[in-house]
Each structure stands twice: as structure tokens, then as C-alpha cells.
Amino acid sequence: MNRTLPRLMMAPAVATLFLWMIVPLLMTIYFSLVRYNLMQPGDKTFIGRENFEYFITDPDFTASVINTLLLLGSVVAITIVLGVALALLVNDAFPGRGLVRVLLISPFFVMPTANALLWKHMMMNPVYGVLAQVAIFFGIEPVDWLTDFPLLSVIIIVAWQWLPFACLIFITSLQSLDRDQMEAAGMDGANPLQKFWFLTLPHLGRPIAVVIMIEMIFLIGVFAEIFTTTGGGPGNASTNLAFLIFKQALMNFDVGVASAGALFAVVLANIAAIFLIRIIGKNLD
């Protein structure tokens, strides 16, 4: 009875959470196996794997997978490198450190759409954007970032928003770094680079692994930044898997193919998650 009562009290929450996860998944699997186009909603013929074949053979599929991987890898690398650097800069006490830390983490609380609009109009506009004005000041022709470098622009926009997250994790981790060990290393003649490589970086191993895992999970579904700035173009230059699924669902009205694409993205995300969990598990051991 002592064990049954807590389980009965938890059952409604567990059942609700289970239904919240399993019902959309089952519906996605069902739609991926039938011919379901919003232009012909009455036709739901079972077609098996045709939706998957159509999605994989889409001319934009290969480009979207490559763009997704480039986006993931680039944003993770930028946030890890710059996050560690910024965390080290604000780790030691200096006047106004509290304010600087608040300013560092503030971009993470900006909504993705607002973040994309800020960069699109305030920073990257080729006529009146900040980057254009800086280029003009130095006598350089302004760059139309969203047209000439669409994927790089999206990477910069997303990295700017996720950098504070990584920085916050690393700042918190550095608070537990053994100061006595650092002082002892300095007394033994270790230079700052050696201290960083042999003491600080190993200490940040677990936080780095956690940041990589969390960012990989969330960044595979980046959509708002692409929709607001480049629209997946020019052509398919900045189309990722999430935007390709959107195009199939709401531009081509093909729910079946979009559902097949969503399942493909789920499988890809799980493969990445399993790979990262194994890396993190080894790190934690």
C-alpha cells in the first residue's frame, strides 16, 4: 500500500505526458503512410513508403541535410569557442562584472523571430545596416549578407542567440574551479596557456559535452530565423530539414510527405542524440 499510493497519485501525470508524446507521433506515422494532400482532404489512400521516397528524392533534400549539418556544426563550434573565451574574460573580479554578465546572457532571452528581424534590418541590411555603415566608413563596398552569404548569415544569427547559453554554463562551471590548484601550478612555473590546457579545459569537459548535446537537440529544428530572413533561399542555399518540411506541408499542402520528413528528422535527431550521449557518458566516467 505504501508503494501503490504514490504510484496512483503519479499515474494521471504520467498518462497525460505519455499521451502528449505518443498521440502526435502515431498521427505522424499514420499520415506518413497515406496520400494526404490538403487540396484533396478526402483522399487518404494507403501508399506505404511512397511519401518517404518522394521526400528523399526531393531536389532540395540533399542540400537541406548538408545545410542542417553545417548549421549544427558551425553554431556549436562558435558557441563553444567564444563561450569559453567570454567565460574566462568575466571570471575574474573587475568593476561592473555583474552588469557585464547580465548583458552577456541577455540575447538568449530574445525571441527567435525578434532576433532574426533585428539582424535582418538593423545589422545586415546592405543600405542602412550597421555592418554596411562600418564597411562604408572603411571605404569597402557593403555586402548583402542575406543574398550573398545566406547560410553564413543564418549561422551568425543563431550563434549570437545561443552564445549566451553556452557562456552562462561555462561561467557557472568556472566558479567551482580549484583556485589552490591554479595557484600551485603558477608557483611551479606553468604559464597561462598551460593552466588553461591542463587545468581549465579538463574542468570544462562535462559542461562542454552538455552544451553540445542540448544545442544539437534544439538546433536541428531551427526554423524562425530562416523563415524570417532568407526564406530558405536564394534557391535552397539556406534550406534546412525543418524548412523543407514546412515547404512540403504548407506550401505544397502535402501533409503525407511532410510527415515522412518529420519522421526522418526524428530519426536523425535520435542518431545524433545516441552518439552524443555515448560521448558524454565516456566523459562523465
C-alpha positions as CSV (number, residue, x, y, z in Angstrom):
1,M,0.0,0.0,0.0
2,N,2.9,2.4,0.8
3,R,4.2,2.0,-2.7
4,T,0.9,1.8,-4.5
5,L,-0.5,5.1,-3.3
6,P,2.4,7.3,-4.7
7,R,2.2,5.5,-8.0
8,L,-1.6,6.0,-8.2
9,M,-1.1,9.8,-7.5
10,M,1.6,10.0,-10.2
11,A,-0.5,8.0,-12.8
12,P,-2.5,10.9,-14.2
13,A,0.5,13.0,-14.8
14,V,2.4,10.1,-16.4
15,A,-0.6,9.1,-18.5
16,T,-1.0,12.7,-19.7
17,L,2.7,13.0,-20.6
18,F,2.6,9.7,-22.4
19,L,-0.5,10.7,-24.5
20,W,1.1,14.1,-25.2
21,M,4.1,12.4,-26.7
22,I,2.6,9.3,-28.3
23,V,-0.5,10.6,-29.9
24,P,1.3,13.2,-32.2
25,L,3.9,10.5,-33.0
26,L,1.2,8.0,-34.0
27,M,-0.6,10.5,-36.1
28,T,2.6,11.5,-37.9
29,I,3.3,7.8,-38.6
30,Y,-0.2,7.4,-39.9
31,F,-0.1,10.5,-42.2
32,S,3.3,9.4,-43.5
33,L,1.8,6.2,-44.8
34,V,-1.2,7.6,-46.6
35,R,-1.7,10.0,-49.5
36,Y,-3.0,13.1,-47.7
37,N,-2.9,16.4,-49.5
38,L,-4.9,19.4,-48.1
39,M,-6.1,20.2,-51.6
40,Q,-7.8,16.8,-51.7
41,P,-8.6,16.1,-48.0
42,G,-11.0,13.2,-48.7
43,D,-8.3,11.1,-50.4
44,K,-6.4,9.1,-47.7
45,T,-5.2,6.1,-49.7
46,F,-2.6,3.9,-48.1
47,I,0.6,4.2,-50.1
48,G,3.3,2.7,-47.8
49,R,6.7,4.1,-48.3
50,E,6.0,6.4,-51.3
51,N,6.0,9.5,-49.1
52,F,9.4,8.7,-47.8
53,E,10.7,8.0,-51.3
54,Y,9.3,11.3,-52.5
55,F,10.8,13.3,-49.6
56,I,14.2,11.7,-50.0
57,T,14.2,12.2,-53.8
58,D,13.2,15.9,-53.4
59,P,15.8,18.1,-55.3
60,D,16.2,20.1,-52.1
61,F,16.7,17.1,-49.8
62,T,20.5,16.6,-50.1
63,A,21.1,20.4,-49.8
64,S,18.8,20.6,-46.8
65,V,20.7,17.7,-45.0
66,I,24.1,19.3,-45.8
67,N,22.8,22.8,-44.6
68,T,21.4,21.3,-41.4
69,L,24.8,19.6,-40.6
70,L,26.7,22.7,-41.5
71,L,24.4,24.9,-39.3
72,L,24.6,22.5,-36.4
73,G,28.4,22.1,-36.5
74,S,29.2,25.8,-37.1
75,V,26.9,27.1,-34.4
76,V,28.1,24.5,-31.8
77,A,31.8,25.3,-32.6
78,I,31.2,29.1,-32.5
79,T,29.3,28.9,-29.2
80,I,31.8,26.6,-27.5
81,V,34.9,28.6,-28.5
82,L,33.5,32.0,-27.9
83,G,31.6,30.9,-24.8
84,V,34.8,29.6,-23.2
85,A,36.7,32.7,-24.1
86,L,34.0,35.1,-22.8
87,A,33.6,33.0,-19.6
88,L,37.3,33.3,-18.9
89,L,37.2,37.0,-19.5
90,V,34.5,37.7,-17.0
91,N,35.6,35.0,-14.5
92,D,37.9,37.3,-12.5
93,A,36.6,40.1,-10.5
94,F,36.5,43.6,-12.0
95,P,34.3,46.7,-11.6
96,G,30.9,46.2,-13.2
97,R,31.3,42.4,-13.6
98,G,27.7,41.8,-12.6
99,L,26.4,44.1,-15.2
100,V,28.6,42.6,-17.9
101,R,27.4,39.1,-17.1
102,V,23.8,40.2,-17.3
103,L,24.4,41.8,-20.7
104,L,26.2,38.6,-21.9
105,I,23.2,36.4,-21.2
106,S,20.5,38.8,-22.3
107,P,20.4,37.8,-26.0
108,F,19.3,34.3,-25.1
109,F,16.0,35.7,-23.9
110,V,15.2,37.4,-27.2
111,M,12.6,35.5,-29.2
112,P,14.0,33.9,-32.4
113,T,11.8,35.9,-34.7
114,A,12.7,39.2,-33.0
115,N,16.4,38.1,-33.1
116,A,16.1,37.4,-36.8
117,L,14.4,40.7,-37.6
118,L,17.0,42.6,-35.5
119,W,19.8,41.1,-37.6
120,K,18.0,41.4,-40.9
121,H,17.1,45.1,-40.6
122,M,19.5,46.6,-38.1
123,M,22.7,44.7,-38.7
124,M,22.8,43.0,-42.2
125,N,20.7,45.4,-44.3
126,P,23.0,46.4,-47.3
127,V,21.8,50.0,-47.2
128,Y,21.3,51.2,-43.7
129,G,22.5,48.2,-41.6
130,V,25.3,48.6,-39.0
131,L,27.7,46.3,-40.9
132,A,27.0,48.3,-44.1
133,Q,27.8,51.6,-42.4
134,V,31.0,50.1,-41.0
135,A,32.0,48.9,-44.5
136,I,31.3,52.4,-45.9
137,F,33.4,54.0,-43.1
138,F,36.4,51.9,-44.1
139,G,35.8,52.5,-47.9
140,I,34.6,49.0,-48.6
141,E,31.6,48.1,-50.6
142,P,28.7,46.9,-48.4
143,V,27.8,43.2,-48.5
144,D,24.3,42.0,-49.0
145,W,24.7,39.3,-46.4
146,L,21.3,37.5,-46.7
147,T,21.7,37.3,-50.5
148,D,25.4,36.6,-51.0
149,F,26.0,34.6,-47.8
150,P,22.6,33.3,-46.7
151,L,23.7,30.2,-44.7
152,L,26.5,32.1,-43.1
153,S,24.1,34.8,-42.1
154,V,21.7,32.3,-40.5
155,I,24.7,30.7,-38.7
156,I,25.7,34.1,-37.3
157,I,22.2,34.9,-36.2
158,V,21.6,31.6,-34.5
159,A,25.1,31.6,-32.9
160,W,24.5,35.1,-31.5
161,Q,21.4,33.9,-29.7
162,W,22.9,30.6,-28.4
163,L,26.2,32.0,-27.3
164,P,24.9,33.4,-24.0
165,F,23.6,29.9,-23.1
166,A,27.0,28.3,-23.5
167,C,28.6,31.3,-21.8
168,L,26.3,31.0,-18.8
169,I,27.0,27.3,-18.4
170,F,30.8,27.9,-18.6
171,I,30.7,30.8,-16.2
172,T,28.9,28.7,-13.6
173,S,31.3,25.8,-14.1
174,L,34.4,28.1,-13.6
175,Q,33.1,29.1,-10.2
176,S,33.9,25.6,-9.0
177,L,37.5,25.5,-10.4
178,D,40.0,24.8,-7.7
179,R,41.9,28.1,-7.1
180,D,44.5,26.5,-4.9
181,Q,45.4,24.1,-7.8
182,M,45.7,27.0,-10.2
183,E,48.0,28.9,-7.8
184,A,50.1,25.8,-7.2
185,A,50.5,25.4,-11.0
186,G,51.6,29.0,-11.2
187,M,54.1,28.6,-8.5
188,D,55.5,25.6,-10.4
189,G,56.1,27.7,-13.4
190,A,53.1,27.0,-15.5
191,N,52.2,29.8,-18.0
192,P,48.5,30.9,-18.6
193,L,48.3,28.7,-21.7
194,Q,49.4,25.6,-19.8
195,K,47.0,26.4,-17.0
196,F,44.2,26.6,-19.5
197,W,45.1,23.4,-21.4
198,F,45.8,21.2,-18.5
199,L,43.5,22.5,-15.7
200,T,40.7,24.7,-17.1
201,L,39.8,22.8,-20.2
202,P,39.6,19.4,-18.5
203,H,37.4,21.0,-15.8
204,L,35.1,22.3,-18.6
205,G,34.8,18.9,-20.2
206,R,31.4,18.0,-18.8
207,P,29.8,21.4,-19.3
208,I,31.1,21.4,-22.9
209,A,29.6,18.0,-23.5
210,V,26.2,19.1,-22.0
211,V,26.2,22.3,-24.1
212,I,26.9,20.3,-27.3
213,M,24.0,17.8,-26.5
214,I,21.4,20.4,-25.7
215,E,22.3,22.6,-28.7
216,M,22.3,19.7,-31.1
217,I,18.8,18.7,-29.9
218,F,17.3,22.2,-30.3
219,L,19.3,23.4,-33.4
220,I,18.1,20.6,-35.6
221,G,14.7,22.3,-35.7
222,V,15.9,25.9,-36.5
223,F,13.1,27.5,-38.5
224,A,12.1,31.0,-37.4
225,E,15.4,32.5,-38.3
226,I,15.4,31.1,-41.8
227,F,11.7,31.9,-42.4
228,T,12.1,35.5,-41.3
229,T,15.4,36.3,-43.1
230,T,16.2,34.2,-46.2
231,G,13.1,32.1,-46.8
232,G,15.3,29.2,-47.4
233,G,17.0,30.8,-50.4
234,P,18.3,32.0,-52.6
235,G,17.2,28.7,-54.2
236,N,17.9,26.1,-51.5
237,A,21.1,27.8,-50.2
238,S,19.8,28.2,-46.6
239,T,17.1,25.5,-46.6
240,N,17.4,23.0,-43.7
241,L,15.3,20.0,-42.9
242,A,12.8,21.9,-40.8
243,F,12.3,24.4,-43.5
244,L,12.0,21.7,-46.2
245,I,9.3,20.0,-44.1
246,F,7.5,23.4,-43.8
247,K,7.6,23.8,-47.6
248,Q,6.1,20.4,-48.1
249,A,3.4,20.9,-45.5
250,L,2.2,24.5,-46.0
251,M,3.5,25.4,-49.5
252,N,2.8,22.1,-51.3
253,F,-0.1,21.2,-48.9
254,D,1.3,17.7,-48.8
255,V,0.8,16.5,-45.2
256,G,1.9,12.9,-46.1
257,V,5.3,13.9,-47.4
258,A,5.8,16.4,-44.6
259,S,5.0,13.7,-42.0
260,A,7.6,11.4,-43.7
261,G,10.1,14.3,-43.5
262,A,9.3,14.8,-39.8
263,L,9.9,11.2,-39.1
264,F,13.2,11.4,-40.9
265,A,14.2,14.4,-38.8
266,V,13.2,12.5,-35.6
267,V,15.4,9.5,-36.7
268,L,18.3,11.9,-37.5
269,A,17.9,13.7,-34.1
270,N,17.9,10.3,-32.3
271,I,21.0,9.1,-34.0
272,A,22.8,12.4,-33.1
273,A,21.5,12.1,-29.5
274,I,22.6,8.5,-29.1
275,F,26.0,9.4,-30.5
276,L,26.3,12.4,-28.1
277,I,25.1,10.5,-25.1
278,R,27.8,7.9,-25.6
279,I,30.4,10.6,-25.8
280,I,29.0,12.3,-22.7
281,G,28.9,9.0,-20.9
282,K,32.6,8.4,-21.5
283,N,33.3,12.0,-20.5
284,L,31.4,11.5,-17.2
285,D,33.2,8.2,-16.5
